Amino acid sequence: MKHLMLTAAALTVLAGAAPAQEITLARFFGACEDAGTDTTTSTGEACIIQSIINAADAEIDGVSIETLPTDWGNYYDQVKAAFAGGSAPDVFVMHRHRIPEFAGIGALAEISGELEAAGIDASDWSETAREAVTYNGGIYGVPMDFHANLWHVNMELMEAAGLVEDGVPVLPSSPEELLAHAQQVKEATGQDYLAADFAQFPIGVRLVLALMWQQDANIFTEDGTATIDTEAGQNAVTAITQLFDAELANPQLNYADSQQAFLNGEAAILVNGTWVVDFYTAEAAKEEVALDDYYVADFPTLFEIGATWADSHMWAMPSTLEGADREAALKVLAFINEHNIDWARTGHMAVRTSVVESNAYTSLPHRDEYAGTAAIARDTPPSERYGAIQDVLNRELQAIWLTGKDVSAALSDAEVEVQDLLDR
Amino acid sequence: MQTKARRPLTERQTALILLAPFLVTYALFLVYPFFRGIWISLHDWNLLAVAFNPDAKEFVGLRNYERVMWGRDIAWGFASPVLQTLGALGLAATAWAYLTGRIARFNAVVLAVVSVLLIVLPGFHPDEEGRWYDRRFWPTVGNTILFVALAVPGVTFTALVLAACLNRETRAMGTLRTLFFLSQVLSVTVVTLIWQIMFSPRQGLIANVTGVLGASPINWLTDERFAMAAIVIATIWWSLGIAMILFLAGLQDISKDIYEAAAIDDATGVKAFWYITLPNLKRTITLVVVLQIILHFQVFGQAHLMTQGGPNDSTQVLVRYIYQTGFRDSELGRASAMAVFLFLIMGAFSLIQFAVGREKS
């Protein structure tokens, strides 16, 4: 018995000589069951990111990665609860807009001094990418992309309405033209001009925000004063509601339904992000999908200045991570950084200059059609209450188009609520 | 020498020993968190900040309660005529019914308290210069009450009718009983997924059926007129099972002799149901109603997953608001204050249930 125990103990010591470092990883993007480890062939956000993670798990020596089950809609709530419970994931994806909230209280690891040793060349990041992960002078994560709202175009419908010139869609340059184009499409094809998720996720909010920025306005100032019930706000909202009023767009479609409407050829334009370019490209190639001639355009300028809503995905680790765990987590971050080109296949814009300039990147499908997006990318001023503010805007804007609430009443309600949040 | 016989444990000691495992678990997982919740509600307590620095909280007394439930320049008056008139009528009717001996004292007290609350509470309103500090709290409470007011009668009525129909000892009825109970074992995620597909204006079963009849599809979940109805329907389908089983148990307690006697007096079918089944089921109905009230005040998943509280907050319910305040906004103190409020509401209904149960026995 004694011998047995000694042998067992010896075996444990031997096995422990090179233990695989267990890294827990949290992410959104949805589930992909059989992503495999081939990072070059997967399609769609979920499968591309999971194939990168699987490859990291297989290829990095002495590191094994466990992807935690999370739900997209409640992702940040889950991460916060994990932090509060002292079991934060070792590596997790987040948006740039969440940095003030997390880094502001010291939850994120500052890694500027460790990047080089981990094999991450921060000088390869574009200027804006570096800014995206910088907070109060420190670097709090590894950027993965820029994503922005685009106009996804069904060229067949546009062609039928006479809105194609030299193989490029003719997009509106003013709210009046927007309405005119929409009427042209309706008359020529009987279909809606524009579809977007106005009923669930804040795509409609991002549309209105873009139209406010295009008038050089914003929903609140850097010093924390809400400025929503303004002429610019009114203009932005009515530019969209005129389409609903004339029944040239349907505000009651949610994300899945609006996407389906576009793929079914029931809408000439779908406003959605960079994340679906590869998916729609693949769908358009299918025989059974009505959408055949797919084009991607920069968000058009309806007012004075070009602007579209944009954000950034980045990977971070908790400040409490130390020793071997921290080293292993950094290896994972480095691996993801290495695979920036694979992630860009989704349609997202890459963050590394060497990738952006590479042939592999510029030759990605439709990439040249929305090359202007990077220059017009915008977001609201940083705030710890980003999530709550977006929810207020989403609620009040939905009240306008779904329940017929008066525009100025909704905007002034939104302004009061956002001010409350900024004052808290 | 004779050894002293071991003294047997007293009844009290035995009880304590046997109860200990429960009491410890109960204290650890229910009593302690409850008082901790009250403690948190008295602080400015940021979920993330306190996790990293336990001293980051600040004692603020009752300020969270004030910020959630009160406002600036709140006045009292005849602000909500419909509810307040209803309350006044209710009070008058209770007084009349009690004085003429039509209702028991306890019921009279309950009805009177409810009526007075109906007169007093809706009367508070901010005057022209004022505002509620939290403009969403009371509308959210209102939505929750509306949900309970629709779901509880819905579940009770449907379950009662089903139980009455299925109260027969045949194999087919047994199968049907199992089928109707099956929905109860599903998790809220599955239930809401099923109903989101059912309600979908594009692929949904309901839209397809109404489409055949020539009607244009209803956007159940994004139309303000239908969103609450949609989550109530899903809830009724989901929570039918337990109520039905309770009613079946109640029905099987009613002696067959009574029905036979009634049949001689020509009381069968609906008549028998009305004059015999219902009066005999009174206690079961009370139990089901109160249990459902307590259960449905805690509605969360249906509103969170199907409508995200929308459109325009029309399905925003209390627990979802607590969740958002606590986790999205990290304001644990404020969220706990709301949770204490919810506890008081449910506590009141539990007391009613307790008292009704005692009075009858």
Interface residues (C-beta under 8 A of the other chain):
Chain A: G73 N74 Y76 D77 K80 A81 F83 A84 G85 G86 E101 F102 I105 G106 A107 A199 Q200 Q252 N254 D257 Q260 S319 R385 G387 A388 D391 N394 R395 E396 Q398 A399 L402 T403 K405 D413 V416 E417 D420 R424
Chain B: N46 L47 L48 A49 V50 A51 F52 N53 A56 R131 R135 S200 P201 R202 N219 L221 T222 D223 E224 Q308 G309 G310 P311 N312 D313 S314 Y323 Q324 F327 R328 D329 S330 E331
